[in-house]
């Protein structure tokens, strides 16, 4: 993970995880909780998530509290299945995102 700060306190926090596949329901609950907790400070969320039980890439994005995701292309055999998420907003701290 990591963060990058722009002017006016706007920055981004990136999370990249080499981990077990994520349970879809748990991921959605986590994202909803994050947006609920940091609502006015989050401008955009986007990511690619390795969802348990799926051989397809799950692409996720959120703008202004509206959250959407969809299964896209299949993971290739040679591709490393990781989950990565970028949160863009004001005054974000990585420990608040994790």
N, C-alpha and C positions, 0 to 999 in steps of 0.2 A: 504494500500500500504506500501511499504517499500523498502529499498535498502540494498545491501551487496557489500562490496568492497573487491577485491582480490588484489594480488600484481600487479605491473605495471599499476595501474589505471584501471584495468579491473574489472567491477562490474556488478551487476544486479539490476533492479528495478522491483518490483512485484506490480501489480495492481489487487485487488480483489474487485469486486463491487456487492453488493446486490442492484440491480437496476431493472428498467423496462427492458424488452427485447430490444436489440440493433437492429436498422434498418440496414439490411445487407449493403446497398449502402453507408450509412453514415460511418459504420465501415471500409469498404474498402477504402473510401476516406481518413479517418483519418490515417489509417496505411500507405497508400501511401505517404501522406504528412509528416508523421513522418520519414519514411525512406528517403524521399527526403531531408528533413531538416538536419537529423543527419547521413546521408549515411555512411560515413567512420567510424563513431563511433559505429555503431550497427553491432554486429557480428551475433546475432540470436534473433528471436522473436518466442515465442510459447504461445499458450493459448487455452482455451476452452471458447466459447462465446455463450451466450443465445440470439439467433437470433429471432426477432419478427416474429410471424406467423409460426414458426417451432416447432415441438415437438421432434426434434432430436438435439443432441449435435453437435455444429459446432467446429471442431478442426482446428486450424490455426497454421501455422509456416512459418517462413521466414529465409532464410540463404543467405548471400551475395547479398541482394537486390532481390532475387527471392522469391515471396510470394505465398503461396498455402494454400487452405483451403478446407475442405470437411465435409459434414454432415455425422455423424457416427451413433452410437446407439441412441435409444430413451431415453429421460429423464425418470427415474423411477418415480413412483407416490410419493415416499417418499423423493426423492432427491431435495435438495434446488437448484433452478435454479439461478446460479450466473454466472458472467463473470469474468474470470481471465486471466491475461496476464503477461508474464515475458519477459523483454527485457534485453539482455546481451550485453555489449559493453564496450567501453572505455570512462571514464569520464562522465558517465551519471548522470543526476540530475532528481529526480522525477518530479519536477515542469516543466521540459522540455518535459517530456513524457506525462503528463496529458494534 
